[in-house]
Amino acid sequence: MPQSFVVGQTFWGKIRFPDGEFSAYERPYLIVGIDDEYIEILTVSSVTG
């Protein structure tokens, strides 16, 4: 079943870093762009204070 992504949607997951390794834990990602073959994401983090 194909995935359907929408700009503004968030998801939790483990994404492969440019060095080929996966993160140690799931992180939230925000979808900021969509193309036919890929999606553009932004890692969402929190700031305290």
N, CA, C and O atoms as a Maestro MAE file, in Angstrom:
{
 s_m_m2io_version
 :::
 2.0.0
}

f_m_ct {
 s_m_title
 :::
 protein
 m_atom[196] {
  # First column is atom index #
  i_m_mmod_type
  r_m_x_coord
  r_m_y_coord
  r_m_z_coord
  i_m_residue_number
  s_m_chain_name
  s_m_pdb_residue_name
  s_m_pdb_atom_name
  i_m_atomic_number
  :::
  1 25 0.858 -1.175 0.000 1 A "MET " " N  " 7
  2 3 0.000 0.000 0.000 1 A "MET " " CA " 6
  3 2 0.904 1.239 0.000 1 A "MET " " C  " 6
  4 15 1.775 1.352 0.863 1 A "MET " " O  " 8
  5 25 0.723 2.156 -0.931 2 A "PRO " " N  " 7
  6 3 1.564 3.360 -0.981 2 A "PRO " " CA " 6
  7 2 1.266 4.313 0.178 2 A "PRO " " C  " 6
  8 15 0.126 4.435 0.627 2 A "PRO " " O  " 8
  9 25 2.315 4.982 0.649 3 A "GLN " " N  " 7
  10 3 2.172 5.977 1.702 3 A "GLN " " CA " 6
  11 2 1.680 7.279 1.094 3 A "GLN " " C  " 6
  12 15 2.021 7.606 -0.043 3 A "GLN " " O  " 8
  13 25 0.889 8.014 1.837 4 A "SER " " N  " 7
  14 3 0.411 9.319 1.409 4 A "SER " " CA " 6
  15 2 0.940 10.352 2.394 4 A "SER " " C  " 6
  16 15 0.621 10.302 3.582 4 A "SER " " O  " 8
  17 25 1.747 11.289 1.904 5 A "PHE " " N  " 7
  18 3 2.333 12.317 2.742 5 A "PHE " " CA " 6
  19 2 1.745 13.675 2.391 5 A "PHE " " C  " 6
  20 15 1.406 13.940 1.238 5 A "PHE " " O  " 8
  21 25 1.629 14.540 3.408 6 A "VAL " " N  " 7
  22 3 1.062 15.878 3.227 6 A "VAL " " CA " 6
  23 2 2.006 16.880 3.891 6 A "VAL " " C  " 6
  24 15 2.465 16.654 5.011 6 A "VAL " " O  " 8
  25 25 2.294 17.985 3.204 7 A "VAL " " N  " 7
  26 3 3.109 19.035 3.803 7 A "VAL " " CA " 6
  27 2 2.430 19.514 5.077 7 A "VAL " " C  " 6
  28 15 1.227 19.775 5.085 7 A "VAL " " O  " 8
  29 25 3.199 19.629 6.152 8 A "GLY " " N  " 7
  30 3 2.657 20.007 7.450 8 A "GLY " " CA " 6
  31 2 2.404 18.818 8.359 8 A "GLY " " C  " 6
  32 15 2.236 18.985 9.567 8 A "GLY " " O  " 8
  33 25 2.373 17.620 7.791 9 A "GLN " " N  " 7
  34 3 2.168 16.403 8.566 9 A "GLN " " CA " 6
  35 2 3.451 16.092 9.349 9 A "GLN " " C  " 6
  36 15 4.549 16.397 8.883 9 A "GLN " " O  " 8
  37 25 3.317 15.497 10.520 10 A "THR " " N  " 7
  38 3 4.476 15.048 11.282 10 A "THR " " CA " 6
  39 2 4.418 13.534 11.440 10 A "THR " " C  " 6
  40 15 3.351 12.925 11.364 10 A "THR " " O  " 8
  41 25 5.576 12.945 11.659 11 A "PHE " " N  " 7
  42 3 5.628 11.520 11.927 11 A "PHE " " CA " 6
  43 2 6.831 11.217 12.815 11 A "PHE " " C  " 6
  44 15 7.789 11.988 12.866 11 A "PHE " " O  " 8
  45 25 6.767 10.085 13.514 12 A "TRP " " N  " 7
  46 3 7.856 9.610 14.361 12 A "TRP " " CA " 6
  47 2 8.554 8.501 13.611 12 A "TRP " " C  " 6
  48 15 7.906 7.645 13.010 12 A "TRP " " O  " 8
  49 25 9.885 8.515 13.644 13 A "GLY " " N  " 7
  50 3 10.603 7.439 12.983 13 A "GLY " " CA " 6
  51 2 12.099 7.537 13.160 13 A "GLY " " C  " 6
  52 15 12.613 8.468 13.781 13 A "GLY " " O  " 8
  53 25 12.790 6.557 12.602 14 A "LYS " " N  " 7
  54 3 14.247 6.539 12.571 14 A "LYS " " CA " 6
  55 2 14.656 6.714 11.117 14 A "LYS " " C  " 6
  56 15 14.311 5.895 10.265 14 A "LYS " " O  " 8
  57 25 15.386 7.771 10.841 15 A "ILE " " N  " 7
  58 3 15.849 8.080 9.488 15 A "ILE " " CA " 6
  59 2 17.350 7.853 9.440 15 A "ILE " " C  " 6
  60 15 18.058 8.139 10.406 15 A "ILE " " O  " 8
  61 25 17.829 7.344 8.331 16 A "ARG " " N  " 7
  62 3 19.262 7.114 8.164 16 A "ARG " " CA " 6
  63 2 19.988 8.452 8.016 16 A "ARG " " C  " 6
  64 15 19.599 9.287 7.200 16 A "ARG " " O  " 8
  65 25 21.041 8.650 8.808 17 A "PHE " " N  " 7
  66 3 21.864 9.855 8.725 17 A "PHE " " CA " 6
  67 2 22.729 9.805 7.459 17 A "PHE " " C  " 6
  68 15 22.893 8.735 6.872 17 A "PHE " " O  " 8
  69 25 23.284 10.951 7.028 18 A "PRO " " N  " 7
  70 3 24.158 10.952 5.848 18 A "PRO " " CA " 6
  71 2 25.346 9.988 5.951 18 A "PRO " " C  " 6
  72 15 25.845 9.521 4.927 18 A "PRO " " O  " 8
  73 25 25.804 9.686 7.166 19 A "ASP " " N  " 7
  74 3 26.931 8.752 7.326 19 A "ASP " " CA " 6
  75 2 26.499 7.289 7.234 19 A "ASP " " C  " 6
  76 15 27.332 6.389 7.339 19 A "ASP " " O  " 8
  77 25 25.193 7.047 7.037 20 A "GLY " " N  " 7
  78 3 24.693 5.687 6.868 20 A "GLY " " CA " 6
  79 2 24.142 5.057 8.127 20 A "GLY " " C  " 6
  80 15 23.518 3.998 8.056 20 A "GLY " " O  " 8
  81 25 24.350 5.668 9.273 21 A "GLU " " N  " 7
  82 3 23.866 5.132 10.542 21 A "GLU " " CA " 6
  83 2 22.439 5.626 10.828 21 A "GLU " " C  " 6
  84 15 22.037 6.697 10.375 21 A "GLU " " O  " 8
  85 25 21.688 4.825 11.588 22 A "PHE " " N  " 7
  86 3 20.360 5.224 12.042 22 A "PHE " " CA " 6
  87 2 20.470 5.870 13.414 22 A "PHE " " C  " 6
  88 15 21.402 5.588 14.169 22 A "PHE " " O  " 8
  89 25 19.520 6.733 13.732 23 A "SER " " N  " 7
  90 3 19.499 7.337 15.061 23 A "SER " " CA " 6
  91 2 19.230 6.249 16.105 23 A "SER " " C  " 6
  92 15 18.676 5.197 15.786 23 A "SER " " O  " 8
  93 25 19.623 6.509 17.340 24 A "ALA " " N  " 7
  94 3 19.457 5.528 18.414 24 A "ALA " " CA " 6
  95 2 18.005 5.419 18.870 24 A "ALA " " C  " 6
  96 15 17.621 4.422 19.482 24 A "ALA " " O  " 8
  97 25 17.200 6.435 18.577 25 A "TYR " " N  " 7
  98 3 15.800 6.431 19.001 25 A "TYR " " CA " 6
  99 2 14.952 7.156 17.962 25 A "TYR " " C  " 6
  100 15 15.480 7.872 17.111 25 A "TYR " " O  " 8
  101 25 13.650 6.970 18.033 26 A "GLU " " N  " 7
  102 3 12.741 7.636 17.103 26 A "GLU " " CA " 6
  103 2 12.679 9.125 17.406 26 A "GLU " " C  " 6
  104 15 12.751 9.537 18.564 26 A "GLU " " O  " 8
  105 25 12.547 9.917 16.371 27 A "ARG " " N  " 7
  106 3 12.469 11.374 16.490 27 A "ARG " " CA " 6
  107 2 11.248 11.862 15.720 27 A "ARG " " C  " 6
  108 15 10.770 11.173 14.818 27 A "ARG " " O  " 8
  109 25 10.734 13.052 16.068 28 A "PRO " " N  " 7
  110 3 9.633 13.621 15.287 28 A "PRO " " CA " 6
  111 2 10.181 14.371 14.069 28 A "PRO " " C  " 6
  112 15 11.197 15.061 14.159 28 A "PRO " " O  " 8
  113 25 9.506 14.229 12.948 29 A "TYR " " N  " 7
  114 3 9.881 14.905 11.707 29 A "TYR " " CA " 6
  115 2 8.672 15.643 11.147 29 A "TYR " " C  " 6
  116 15 7.545 15.155 11.234 29 A "TYR " " O  " 8
  117 25 8.906 16.807 10.578 30 A "LEU " " N  " 7
  118 3 7.872 17.612 9.937 30 A "LEU " " CA " 6
  119 2 8.105 17.555 8.433 30 A "LEU " " C  " 6
  120 15 9.221 17.793 7.970 30 A "LEU " " O  " 8
  121 25 7.070 17.245 7.670 31 A "ILE " " N  " 7
  122 3 7.180 17.214 6.209 31 A "ILE " " CA " 6
  123 2 7.046 18.642 5.696 31 A "ILE " " C  " 6
  124 15 6.029 19.299 5.918 31 A "ILE " " O  " 8
  125 25 8.092 19.121 5.002 32 A "VAL " " N  " 7
  126 3 8.107 20.497 4.505 32 A "VAL " " CA " 6
  127 2 8.036 20.577 2.986 32 A "VAL " " C  " 6
  128 15 7.854 21.665 2.440 32 A "VAL " " O  " 8
  129 25 8.175 19.466 2.300 33 A "GLY " " N  " 7
  130 3 8.087 19.455 0.842 33 A "GLY " " CA " 6
  131 2 7.882 18.043 0.327 33 A "GLY " " C  " 6
  132 15 8.282 17.070 0.967 33 A "GLY " " O  " 8
  133 25 7.254 17.941 -0.836 34 A "ILE " " N  " 7
  134 3 6.969 16.637 -1.435 34 A "ILE " " CA " 6
  135 2 7.334 16.692 -2.912 34 A "ILE " " C  " 6
  136 15 7.031 17.663 -3.605 34 A "ILE " " O  " 8
  137 25 7.991 15.632 -3.383 35 A "ASP " " N  " 7
  138 3 8.334 15.483 -4.791 35 A "ASP " " CA " 6
  139 2 7.851 14.100 -5.224 35 A "ASP " " C  " 6
  140 15 7.365 13.332 -4.393 35 A "ASP " " O  " 8
  141 25 7.977 13.771 -6.502 36 A "ASP " " N  " 7
  142 3 7.532 12.462 -6.980 36 A "ASP " " CA " 6
  143 2 8.319 11.313 -6.358 36 A "ASP " " C  " 6
  144 15 7.766 10.232 -6.154 36 A "ASP " " O  " 8
  145 25 9.607 11.527 -6.052 37 A "GLU " " N  " 7
  146 3 10.448 10.440 -5.593 37 A "GLU " " CA " 6
  147 2 10.941 10.582 -4.154 37 A "GLU " " C  " 6
  148 15 11.545 9.650 -3.622 37 A "GLU " " O  " 8
  149 25 10.701 11.713 -3.521 38 A "TYR " " N  " 7
  150 3 11.174 11.889 -2.158 38 A "TYR " " CA " 6
  151 2 10.348 12.931 -1.433 38 A "TYR " " C  " 6
  152 15 9.570 13.668 -2.039 38 A "TYR " " O  " 8
  153 25 10.536 12.979 -0.105 39 A "ILE " " N  " 7
  154 3 9.898 14.020 0.691 39 A "ILE " " CA " 6
  155 2 10.995 14.812 1.402 39 A "ILE " " C  " 6
  156 15 12.040 14.256 1.740 39 A "ILE " " O  " 8
  157 25 10.769 16.086 1.629 40 A "GLU " " N  " 7
  158 3 11.696 16.921 2.375 40 A "GLU " " CA " 6
  159 2 11.197 17.002 3.809 40 A "GLU " " C  " 6
  160 15 10.027 17.298 4.051 40 A "GLU " " O  " 8
  161 25 12.092 16.738 4.763 41 A "ILE " " N  " 7
  162 3 11.690 16.716 6.168 41 A "ILE " " CA " 6
  163 2 12.580 17.640 6.981 41 A "ILE " " C  " 6
  164 15 13.680 18.007 6.569 41 A "ILE " " O  " 8
  165 25 12.070 18.001 8.138 42 A "LEU " " N  " 7
  166 3 12.789 18.816 9.100 42 A "LEU " " CA " 6
  167 2 12.681 18.101 10.438 42 A "LEU " " C  " 6
  168 15 11.585 17.751 10.874 42 A "LEU " " O  " 8
  169 25 13.819 17.885 11.088 43 A "THR " " N  " 7
  170 3 13.795 17.270 12.417 43 A "THR " " CA " 6
  171 2 13.199 18.272 13.396 43 A "THR " " C  " 6
  172 15 13.627 19.425 13.459 43 A "THR " " O  " 8
  173 25 12.212 17.822 14.155 44 A "VAL " " N  " 7
  174 3 11.550 18.691 15.124 44 A "VAL " " CA " 6
  175 2 12.189 18.439 16.487 44 A "VAL " " C  " 6
  176 15 12.276 17.299 16.942 44 A "VAL " " O  " 8
  177 25 12.631 19.509 17.129 45 A "SER " " N  " 7
  178 3 13.193 19.372 18.472 45 A "SER " " CA " 6
  179 2 12.565 20.431 19.375 45 A "SER " " C  " 6
  180 15 11.922 21.367 18.899 45 A "SER " " O  " 8
  181 25 12.755 20.276 20.651 46 A "SER " " N  " 7
  182 3 12.163 21.219 21.587 46 A "SER " " CA " 6
  183 2 13.246 22.095 22.207 46 A "SER " " C  " 6
  184 15 14.416 21.718 22.263 46 A "SER " " O  " 8
  185 25 12.841 23.246 22.660 47 A "VAL " " N  " 7
  186 3 13.739 24.162 23.332 47 A "VAL " " CA " 6
  187 2 13.102 24.480 24.679 47 A "VAL " " C  " 6
  188 15 11.939 24.878 24.738 47 A "VAL " " O  " 8
  189 25 13.844 24.309 25.737 48 A "THR " " N  " 7
  190 3 13.342 24.585 27.072 48 A "THR " " CA " 6
  191 2 13.690 26.018 27.446 48 A "THR " " C  " 6
  192 15 14.817 26.461 27.228 48 A "THR " " O  " 8
  193 25 12.732 26.744 28.008 49 A "GLY " " N  " 7
  194 3 12.988 28.112 28.448 49 A "GLY " " CA " 6
  195 2 12.682 29.069 27.357 49 A "GLY " " C  " 6
  196 15 12.835 30.278 27.535 49 A "GLY " " O  " 8
  :::
 }
 m_bond[195] {
  # First column is bond index #
  i_m_from
  i_m_to
  i_m_order
  :::
  1 1 2 1
  2 2 3 1
  3 3 4 2
  4 3 5 1
  5 5 6 1
  6 6 7 1
  7 7 8 2
  8 7 9 1
  9 9 10 1
  10 10 11 1
  11 11 12 2
  12 11 13 1
  13 13 14 1
  14 14 15 1
  15 15 16 2
  16 15 17 1
  17 17 18 1
  18 18 19 1
  19 19 20 2
  20 19 21 1
  21 21 22 1
  22 22 23 1
  23 23 24 2
  24 23 25 1
  25 25 26 1
  26 26 27 1
  27 27 28 2
  28 27 29 1
  29 29 30 1
  30 30 31 1
  31 31 32 2
  32 31 33 1
  33 33 34 1
  34 34 35 1
  35 35 36 2
  36 35 37 1
  37 37 38 1
  38 38 39 1
  39 39 40 2
  40 39 41 1
  41 41 42 1
  42 42 43 1
  43 43 44 2
  44 43 45 1
  45 45 46 1
  46 46 47 1
  47 47 48 2
  48 47 49 1
  49 49 50 1
  50 50 51 1
  51 51 52 2
  52 51 53 1
  53 53 54 1
  54 54 55 1
  55 55 56 2
  56 55 57 1
  57 57 58 1
  58 58 59 1
  59 59 60 2
  60 59 61 1
  61 61 62 1
  62 62 63 1
  63 63 64 2
  64 63 65 1
  65 65 66 1
  66 66 67 1
  67 67 68 2
  68 67 69 1
  69 69 70 1
  70 70 71 1
  71 71 72 2
  72 71 73 1
  73 73 74 1
  74 74 75 1
  75 75 76 2
  76 75 77 1
  77 77 78 1
  78 78 79 1
  79 79 80 2
  80 79 81 1
  81 81 82 1
  82 82 83 1
  83 83 84 2
  84 83 85 1
  85 85 86 1
  86 86 87 1
  87 87 88 2
  88 87 89 1
  89 89 90 1
  90 90 91 1
  91 91 92 2
  92 91 93 1
  93 93 94 1
  94 94 95 1
  95 95 96 2
  96 95 97 1
  97 97 98 1
  98 98 99 1
  99 99 100 2
  100 99 101 1
  101 101 102 1
  102 102 103 1
  103 103 104 2
  104 103 105 1
  105 105 106 1
  106 106 107 1
  107 107 108 2
  108 107 109 1
  109 109 110 1
  110 110 111 1
  111 111 112 2
  112 111 113 1
  113 113 114 1
  114 114 115 1
  115 115 116 2
  116 115 117 1
  117 117 118 1
  118 118 119 1
  119 119 120 2
  120 119 121 1
  121 121 122 1
  122 122 123 1
  123 123 124 2
  124 123 125 1
  125 125 126 1
  126 126 127 1
  127 127 128 2
  128 127 129 1
  129 129 130 1
  130 130 131 1
  131 131 132 2
  132 131 133 1
  133 133 134 1
  134 134 135 1
  135 135 136 2
  136 135 137 1
  137 137 138 1
  138 138 139 1
  139 139 140 2
  140 139 141 1
  141 141 142 1
  142 142 143 1
  143 143 144 2
  144 143 145 1
  145 145 146 1
  146 146 147 1
  147 147 148 2
  148 147 149 1
  149 149 150 1
  150 150 151 1
  151 151 152 2
  152 151 153 1
  153 153 154 1
  154 154 155 1
  155 155 156 2
  156 155 157 1
  157 157 158 1
  158 158 159 1
  159 159 160 2
  160 159 161 1
  161 161 162 1
  162 162 163 1
  163 163 164 2
  164 163 165 1
  165 165 166 1
  166 166 167 1
  167 167 168 2
  168 167 169 1
  169 169 170 1
  170 170 171 1
  171 171 172 2
  172 171 173 1
  173 173 174 1
  174 174 175 1
  175 175 176 2
  176 175 177 1
  177 177 178 1
  178 178 179 1
  179 179 180 2
  180 179 181 1
  181 181 182 1
  182 182 183 1
  183 183 184 2
  184 183 185 1
  185 185 186 1
  186 186 187 1
  187 187 188 2
  188 187 189 1
  189 189 190 1
  190 190 191 1
  191 191 192 2
  192 191 193 1
  193 193 194 1
  194 194 195 1
  195 195 196 2
  :::
 }
}
